[in-house]
Amino acid sequence: MTILPLRSDKRFRRYSDFQVDVEQMKTEAHKLLWNPDTKKYATQISLQTDGTDNWEAGTGSQPGVNESIWDQLHPNLAGTWWEEFFASTPLKLFRSRLMVIHPRTCYSLHSDLTPRIHIALDTHPQARFIFTNPAAVVHIPDDGYAWWIDTRHEHTALNGSLKPRIHFVACLDNTDPN
């Protein structure tokens, strides 16, 4: 398996016009994800729901469910930085989540129904996407840019570091990265 530079793989595109203040987004994400009782980060929370106040709406595998139903800002985020963020995004996003891969863990191999937008918040050189065909191992930097990733191809993500890997992840209607 080879590690490809991002620009050489059509499954990965950085949006030059979609950049966030990554430090602010990281601060806001940590507020939502950190559980002071357990002293751990949640694995996943929904920023967009189907109108309910369920933080787990749209998390995990949901076979047979149209992901676009999770297109409303979580009610508890009204009037916050997150509301401003969603109002300013240049893309129509749905099923937006904060996703954490805990240290020394990975996801199962899978393919998604739509491409995803990823904004890396906390990452490490040991946090990688792995695609099976064609084989590729890619690290998304925490540079504040939104990255279009064609996750319709079989892949996994792993965190081989000793710190959590945290990404903002959202689905897109449009399958064209441009």
Buried (B, 14 or more C-beta within 10 A) or exposed (E): EEEBEBEEBEBBBBBEEBEBEBEEBBEBBBEBBEEEEEEEBBBBBBBBBBBEEBBBBBBEEBEEEEBBBBBBBBEEBEEBBBEEBBEEBEBEBBBBBBBBBEBEBBBEEEEBBBBBBBBBBBBBEBBBBBBEEEEBEBBBEBEBBBBBBBBBBEBBBBBBBEEBBBBBBBBBEEEEBE
